[in-house]
Amino acid sequence: MLYALGVIAFAVGLLASIALHEIGHLVPAKKFGVRVTQYMVGFGPTLFSRRRGETEYGLKAIPLGGYIRMIGMVPPRADGSRSRWPRRMGELVEEFRAASRTEVTPADGDRQFYRLTPGKKMIVMLGGPSMNLLIFFILTILLYGLIGLRAPTTTVGSVSECVVSSTTTQQSCPAPTSPDYRKAPANGVLRAGDTITAINGAPIKNWSDAVRVIEASAGKTINLAVRRDGQPTQLSITPVLNTKYADEAGNTKQAGFIGISTTEAYQQLTPGQIRSVIWQQLGLSVQALRQFPEKIASLVGTVFQGNPRDQEGAVGVIGLGRIGGEIADSAEVAALDKISMLISLLASVNLLLFFFNLLPLLPLDGGHVAGALVEATRRGFARLRKRPKQIFVDVAQLVPVMYVVASILIVFSVLVMYADIVKPITLTN
């Protein structure tokens, strides 16, 4: 039951993101007077639709995207002009042009998309990705500003019996009679449930404050102010020198050690900390796009060569839905953790959609933005030559390229879908 709820929750969030993406296109298009005939969430057979004014609003069966249909996306063919493409490709260009202009009437005139200024075209086409970016910002701010980030507290969770290097594979303490046995400084001094409130008279607000003092105090006795069973208690402890990890890269350092682990709790982040998280997520998303060719190669190896699935590789809608279901169904994950993970997952998807749609390739939004930039450049040169005239870039001439890009995206989507079903990415791996 919880698994199904997780899948449904993620699916609803994804559909809402798609719907808002298309609204990002719809609103400025209507604002600039373009006639929009359809607003659809999904592809394939129509499940539901209703006409409001001149626009049909609906939901389709396959929730893998959405679209709005604006009339006159490409200009009519100039009289006497010839395509630079070979004959068959030229025919594809004109077939696409004819299909995209079937609803254009003589009364439409300036209500056609191609007649917008380059700046307005860019606003319309950037509206969708910008909505995904806005969703990412809102979800991230709500997640870390209201729920927070799980972080160590200053409350002791457990106390170690002995001193063990952080880099060793040893799971238990040596025998007390062994020459390698060293009693942990906290053993017999601190207890599970104790909350450290101050060290050497300085208030401790978070665990990182305590770590800095402890690591710098090897061989030096420090005074701890502790709240135990609701009562203030004063304790003394002498950290010992021990090998510890210095960073996530596996580098080590020699630092003070007392032998405790702390409990964890959600702590709301400050605006500055949230900004840092956002910048970090932006950087990770750009890095993920750069690694896209590697992920395609890994996916091909999984599907055709039987290689293990890359747990950090590409994942599609089915895979994301399964992950959402696993999050909701996990008995080892607390309710607040589940909510946090689902919100974080949806925020990450929207950020990737933002960057992916900005790629300057048709049929992606970035391809139309690139066309508008070329159009603006050509008009600028015309003004410099004092021959101002309306110049429209005929994006229909890029239809063969668009078909190639679309075919690659379709094949990639099918491969991801197959891998998500046969060798899914799971939380347990």
C-alpha positions in Angstrom: 0.0 0.0 0.0 2.7 2.5 1.0 4.7 1.5 -2.2 1.7 2.4 -4.4 1.2 5.7 -2.4 4.9 6.6 -3.1 4.5 5.9 -6.8 1.3 7.9 -7.0 2.8 10.8 -5.0 5.8 11.0 -7.3 3.6 10.7 -10.4 1.3 13.5 -9.2 4.3 15.7 -8.5 5.8 14.9 -11.9 2.5 15.6 -13.7 2.2 18.9 -11.8 5.7 19.8 -12.9 4.9 19.1 -16.5 1.6 21.0 -16.3 3.4 24.0 -14.8 6.2 23.8 -17.5 3.6 24.1 -20.2 1.9 27.0 -18.3 5.2 28.7 -18.4 4.9 28.6 -22.2 1.2 29.2 -22.4 0.9 32.4 -20.3 3.5 34.6 -22.2 2.3 33.2 -25.5 -1.2 34.4 -24.8 0.1 37.6 -23.3 1.8 38.4 -26.6 -1.3 37.6 -28.6 -0.3 34.2 -30.1 -3.3 32.0 -30.7 -2.8 28.8 -28.7 -5.1 26.0 -29.9 -4.1 23.3 -27.4 -2.6 22.8 -24.0 -2.0 19.2 -23.3 -0.3 17.3 -20.4 1.0 14.0 -21.8 1.1 12.4 -25.2 -1.0 9.8 -27.0 -4.8 9.3 -26.7 -6.7 12.1 -25.0 -8.2 11.0 -21.7 -10.0 14.3 -20.9 -10.2 17.7 -22.6 -12.3 20.8 -22.4 -12.3 23.9 -24.5 -12.1 27.3 -23.0 -12.2 30.1 -25.5 -9.9 29.3 -28.4 -7.8 26.8 -26.4 -8.5 23.1 -25.8 -7.1 22.0 -22.4 -6.6 18.3 -21.8 -4.8 15.3 -20.3 -3.4 12.5 -22.4 -2.6 8.9 -21.6 1.2 8.8 -21.7 2.6 11.1 -19.0 6.1 11.6 -20.6 5.8 15.3 -21.3 3.4 17.8 -22.6 2.9 20.6 -25.2 1.1 23.7 -26.2 0.1 24.1 -29.9 0.8 27.6 -31.1 -0.3 28.5 -34.7 2.3 29.6 -37.2 5.4 28.1 -35.4 7.3 28.4 -38.7 6.8 31.0 -41.5 5.2 30.1 -44.9 7.5 29.1 -47.6 8.9 32.1 -49.5 7.7 32.3 -53.1 10.2 30.7 -55.4 12.5 29.6 -52.6 14.2 26.2 -52.8 15.3 23.9 -49.9 19.0 23.4 -49.5 18.3 19.8 -48.4 18.2 16.9 -50.9 14.9 16.2 -52.5 13.5 13.7 -49.9 14.6 15.8 -46.9 13.2 18.9 -48.6 9.9 17.2 -48.8 10.0 16.4 -45.1 10.6 20.1 -44.4 7.6 21.1 -46.5 5.4 18.4 -45.0 6.3 19.7 -41.5 5.6 23.3 -42.6 2.2 22.3 -44.0 1.3 20.4 -40.8 2.3 23.2 -38.5 0.3 25.8 -40.5 -3.0 23.8 -41.0 -4.8 26.0 -38.4 -3.6 29.3 -39.7 -6.3 31.5 -41.2 -5.9 34.8 -43.0 -7.4 36.6 -40.0 -4.6 35.4 -37.7 -1.9 37.7 -39.1 0.4 38.8 -36.3 -1.1 36.2 -34.0 1.3 33.6 -35.4 4.3 32.6 -33.3 6.9 33.2 -36.0 5.9 36.9 -36.3 6.9 37.6 -32.7 10.0 39.6 -32.1 13.1 37.5 -31.2 12.9 38.7 -27.6 9.3 37.6 -27.2 10.0 34.3 -28.8 12.8 33.7 -26.3 10.5 34.7 -23.4 7.8 32.2 -24.6 10.3 29.3 -25.1 12.2 30.0 -21.9 9.0 30.2 -19.9 8.8 26.4 -19.6 12.3 25.7 -18.3 12.1 28.8 -16.1 9.0 27.2 -14.4 11.0 24.1 -13.7 13.7 26.2 -12.2 11.2 28.0 -10.1 9.7 24.7 -8.9 13.2 23.6 -7.9 13.8 26.8 -5.9 10.4 26.6 -4.1 10.8 22.9 -3.2 14.4 23.4 -2.0 13.5 26.4 0.1 10.5 24.6 1.6 12.5 21.4 2.2 15.5 23.0 3.9 13.7 26.0 5.4 10.7 24.2 7.0 11.9 20.6 7.3 15.6 21.1 7.4 18.6 18.8 6.9 19.3 15.8 9.0 22.4 16.5 10.9 24.2 15.3 14.1 23.0 16.9 17.3 25.0 17.4 20.6 23.1 14.6 22.2 25.1 11.4 22.8 23.7 8.4 21.0 26.2 5.7 22.0 29.6 5.5 23.7 32.4 3.4 22.4 34.2 0.9 24.6 37.6 1.3 23.1 39.6 3.5 20.7 39.4 2.2 17.1 40.8 4.0 14.1 38.2 5.3 11.7 40.1 3.8 8.8 40.3 0.2 10.1 38.0 -2.6 9.1 38.0 -3.9 12.7 34.4 -4.2 13.9 35.0 -5.0 17.6 37.4 -4.0 20.4 40.4 -6.2 21.1 40.5 -8.1 24.4 41.1 -5.8 27.4 44.3 -7.7 28.1 45.6 -7.1 24.6 48.4 -4.5 24.2 46.3 -2.9 21.4 43.4 -2.2 23.7 42.8 1.4 24.6 39.8 2.4 26.6 37.8 5.2 24.9 38.0 8.4 26.9 34.2 8.7 27.0 33.7 5.2 28.3 32.5 5.5 31.9 32.3 9.3 31.6 29.5 10.1 29.1 26.2 8.2 28.7 23.7 7.8 25.9 21.2 10.6 26.2 23.7 13.2 27.6 23.5 16.5 25.8 26.7 18.5 25.6 25.9 22.2 26.2 29.4 23.7 26.6 33.1 22.9 26.4 35.6 24.8 28.5 32.8 27.3 29.3 32.1 28.1 25.6 28.5 27.3 24.5 28.1 24.5 22.0 25.3 25.2 19.5 25.9 22.3 17.1 28.0 19.1 16.8 30.6 20.7 14.5 31.4 23.2 17.2 32.2 20.3 19.6 34.2 18.4 17.0 36.5 21.4 16.4 37.4 21.6 20.1 37.7 17.8 20.6 39.9 17.3 17.6 42.2 20.1 18.6 42.6 18.9 22.2 44.4 15.5 22.0 46.1 14.9 25.3 44.5 18.0 26.9 41.8 17.7 29.5 38.6 19.6 28.6 35.6 20.4 30.7 32.2 19.5 29.5 28.9 21.0 30.6 26.3 18.2 30.1 22.6 18.0 30.6 21.8 14.5 32.0 18.3 13.4 32.9 17.3 17.1 32.8 20.0 18.2 35.3 23.2 20.1 34.5 26.4 18.1 35.1 30.0 19.0 34.9 32.5 16.4 33.5 36.1 16.3 32.5 37.6 14.2 29.7 40.9 13.9 27.9 40.8 13.2 24.1 43.4 10.8 22.7 45.1 11.1 19.4 43.5 8.8 16.8 43.4 8.4 13.0 40.2 9.8 11.5 38.9 10.5 8.0 39.5 14.2 7.0 37.1 14.3 4.1 34.8 12.2 1.8 37.7 11.6 -0.6 39.3 9.2 2.0 42.1 11.4 3.2 43.0 10.9 6.8 44.3 13.0 9.7 45.5 12.7 13.3 43.0 14.3 15.7 41.5 14.2 19.1 39.0 11.4 19.8 36.7 10.6 22.7 34.6 7.7 21.3 31.0 8.8 21.0 28.4 8.9 18.3 25.6 11.4 18.4 21.9 11.3 17.5 20.6 13.0 14.4 17.7 15.4 13.9 16.4 17.7 11.3 17.8 21.2 11.6 16.4 24.1 9.6 19.0 25.8 7.5 19.6 29.6 7.4 19.0 31.5 4.2 22.7 31.6 3.5 23.0 27.8 4.0 20.0 27.3 1.6 21.8 29.4 -1.0 24.9 27.2 -0.6 22.8 24.1 -1.1 21.1 25.6 -4.2 24.5 26.5 -5.8 25.8 23.0 -5.0 22.8 21.4 -6.7 23.2 23.6 -9.7 26.8 22.5 -10.1 25.9 18.9 -9.7 23.2 19.1 -12.4 25.6 20.7 -14.9 28.1 18.0 -14.1 25.4 15.3 -14.7 24.7 16.8 -18.1 28.4 16.7 -19.0 28.5 13.0 -18.0 25.4 12.3 -20.2 27.5 10.6 -23.0 29.1 8.3 -20.4 25.7 7.4 -19.0 24.4 6.5 -22.5 27.5 4.2 -22.9 26.8 2.6 -19.5 23.2 2.1 -20.4 24.0 0.5 -23.7 26.4 -1.9 -21.8 23.6 -2.8 -19.4 21.0 -3.4 -22.0 23.0 -5.2 -24.7 26.0 -6.6 -22.9 24.4 -7.6 -19.6 26.6 -5.3 -17.5 25.4 -4.3 -14.0 23.3 -1.2 -13.8 25.1 1.9 -12.9 23.4 3.0 -9.7 24.2 6.7 -10.5 23.3 6.3 -14.1 20.4 7.6 -16.2 16.9 6.8 -14.8 13.5 7.3 -16.4 10.0 7.9 -15.3 9.4 4.3 -14.4 12.7 4.1 -12.5 11.9 7.3 -10.6 8.4 6.0 -9.8 9.9 2.8 -8.4 12.4 4.8 -6.3 9.5 6.9 -4.9 7.6 3.7 -4.1 10.6 2.2 -2.3 11.1 5.3 -0.3 7.5 5.3 0.9 7.5 1.5 1.5 10.8 1.3 3.5 10.3 0.3 7.1 13.7 1.6 8.0 13.0 5.1 6.9 11.0 7.5 9.2 8.0 9.3 7.9 9.7 12.7 7.9 12.7 11.2 6.1 10.3 9.8 3.4 8.7 13.2 2.8 12.1 14.8 2.7 13.5 12.3 0.2 10.4 12.5 -2.1 10.5 16.3 -2.2 14.3 16.2 -2.8 13.8 13.7 -5.7 11.1 15.9 -7.3 13.2 19.0 -6.9 16.2 17.3 -8.6 14.1 16.1 -11.5 12.9 19.7 -12.1 16.4 21.0 -12.0 17.6 18.5 -14.6 14.5 19.3 -16.8 15.5 22.9 -16.6 19.1 22.3 -17.9 18.1 19.6 -20.4 15.5 21.8 -22.0 18.0 24.6 -22.5 20.2 22.4 -24.8 20.2 24.3 -28.2 18.7 21.4 -30.1 15.3 21.1 -31.7 12.7 20.0 -30.7 13.9 21.1 -27.2 13.0 24.6 -26.0 16.7 25.6 -26.3 16.6 24.9 -30.0 13.9 27.5 -30.5 15.8 29.9 -28.3 18.9 29.4 -30.5 16.8 30.2 -33.6 15.5 33.4 -32.0 19.1 34.4 -31.2 20.1 33.8 -34.8 17.2 35.9 -35.9 18.0 38.7 -33.5 21.7 38.7 -34.8 20.6 38.8 -38.4 18.3 41.7 -37.7 21.0 43.5 -35.9 23.4 43.2 -38.8 20.6 44.5 -41.1 20.2 47.6 -39.0 23.9 48.2 -39.0 23.8 48.1 -42.8 20.9 50.6 -42.6 18.7 48.1 -44.4 16.2 47.4 -41.6 13.6 44.8 -42.5 11.7 42.0 -40.9 13.9 38.9 -40.9 12.4 35.5 -39.9 14.6 32.5 -39.3 12.9 29.5 -41.0 13.4 26.8 -38.3 11.5 24.4 -40.5 14.7 24.0 -42.5 16.2 22.2 -39.4 13.5 19.5 -39.5 15.9 16.8 -40.6 18.2 17.6 -37.7 15.2 17.7 -35.4 14.1 14.3 -36.5 17.6 12.9 -35.8 17.6 14.5 -32.3 14.1 13.3 -31.6 15.0 9.7 -32.8 18.0 9.7 -30.4 15.8 10.9 -27.5 13.2 8.3 -28.3 15.7 5.4 -28.5 17.4 6.6 -25.3 14.0 6.8 -23.5 13.2 3.2 -24.6 16.5 1.9 -23.4 16.1 3.6 -20.1 12.5 2.3 -19.8 13.8 -1.3 -20.5 16.6 -1.0 -18.0 14.2 0.5 -15.4 12.0 -2.6 -15.8 14.7 -5.4 -16.2 17.5 -4.0 -14.1 16.1 -1.2 -12.0 18.0 1.1 -9.8 17.0 0.5 -6.2 17.7 2.0 -2.8 19.0 -1.3 -1.4 21.8 -1.6 -3.9 
